[in-house]
């Protein structure tokens, strides 16, 4: 005899599946928008910015790419990050590239700083700022 599933059980399973998909998508979206690892070796940061912003279909006037591994990023949300109000600040300086739009495309600057991110279930889901202090 086949097992009967009550409608509420199906709803619970669908909701649980949606939560897993949204969580994974949020971290993957964060990485698509704000991570480029390993750090690229570039001679012209403007060319890099124009290429990555176009390739990833990012339509922002200013964007930051953190050059860190998944493990380094997840560590910000756990033992290697300092909790702030709803955010976490990395305890370690990480390399990044900032890309700013101009009339003639993007120009870029590279540096190191302390990324501040919003986290969900131990993974960054939204980039906030780079703290240089």
PyMOL commands that set and color helices and strands:
alter all, ss='L'
color gray80, all
select helices_A, chain A and resi 7-34+45-55+70-76
alter helices_A, ss='H'
color red, helices_A
select strands_A, chain A and resi 62-66+81-83+88-90+94-102+105-120+123-131
alter strands_A, ss='S'
color yellow, strands_A
deselect
rebuild
show_as cartoon
